Amino acid sequence: MTERPAPLVEVHPDADTLATAVAGELLNRIADAQAAGHVPDIGLTGGTIADAIHREIARLAPASGVDWGAVTFWFGDERYVPAGSPDRNVAQARAAFLDEVGSHRVYSAPASDEAATVEESATTYGDTIRSEGRGDFDVLMLGVGPDGHIASLFPGHPGLDVVDAITAPIVDSPKPPPSRVTLTFEALNRAQSVWFLVSGDAKADAVRRALADEGSLAETPARGVAGKAETVWFLDHEAASAL
């Protein structure tokens, strides 16, 4: 990976304040891009803090000036479970804000009742990214697990070593459900802005390891992604407590 700007760290008092700040910043970025005649590509993530951010987006959306028909949404990873499952990241995001604001340019890896195998799901999602995407993300949001994982790239897992591909099937995830589709490091690093979204003291050590001057990618996959233009760590006080 070529040299990229050093990460910025933004610490908020609590998860609610963090969610409001990130939602407001994302809406501003989208509105500014559209004002410049651009249709932004936004990478979404799942998880508790992401859900809080999504609900704040819905709350702030009416005053944002965003044209929701001119935003393309993607997911950094997806669970290979039936389409109706609440475990699907896309289902969580639709319930929190996508359906409410009327977004229709929303893409995720096919569900287990839409693709015969997780490998087929990964291939299909990769083909969709190539045909419908622009080649990079304007903003890519990533959660970080207590173990330092991002998307469905887990410490010590073979998925970390996938090259020459933008998606990968995961068949033995250490976190349930076991079958998933993830974007690879190669794809995740095609982002202008990478925003890590982290709350809670259970993730403080992972944040510390990810931001340390030295460390292992195999131990802390979050070390392996950075934005071309910026990388911002949005933390609450608890997540930042080990820095």
Steps between C-alpha positions, in 0.01 A plus 500: 500500500639839405564761766178646637419780746544422867177411678305759691334417832178670605374418849141563613359481852270206435349279230197725446714806438723297273202378295363851454839640394568226245149517356522876458844483340391228257194698392718805442747299291222353288330837448830666405579223250159530340531879482815440296307276261629172642310184595686380811572137582469433874612185678286400798571268790294311755510494878357687795670836444426483127133444577499807726664704223250376244209604721656843542531527122127435472428764764721764336417411139203734442716810555809367320417588139624155389350349186472139612448379144850622418698310765628145454534287812716189541588272792849405613374154588179303514371191675412206273159433658146522357391836359241552772743446786559794735864387509548646152684833511286629216183410693623691804588806293171491311307489826707781653506750213523380140130424457395810689698736278407314183843377388484262207867481393586241768723200432607209719614142452213264408333313786504123549161470326626713210832327428564126515832529686690763691764485225234588242380784720851643522552476124166665427567785741842556345346509152243755621769723647685494169190574294322752724780657702748769405805315627528657844297627795457864588454399864545148638381442856641206695426363843775331699451188709657443844744268321596770249304358207343717231228398251535120515880501504592331828837463677701205375233408244580393139280784372777742594720354228260528205657695213390594148134499605263760638271256681562178691272226631544420869384151600636467854459839665599491868200726562154364408356456249790300354432574131555856378615709207759768562679763303873435493777733611547584132142622471483670841808702419328645194341769714566871506388528862502215752307557821543254787202508735571362846325524837535319831788402727495141371660631180754730661790257467419431134504875434834530677651218296361633174650845557833385646818584310579132465288189493386200303232508231427135579430595861311822428347515150381859561862603443462403133261768372557871445333764286671656200406849620423449870458243774296603803444303817170610655514380860308549820693551825482133592637379166781757526587413861814296415658760272 
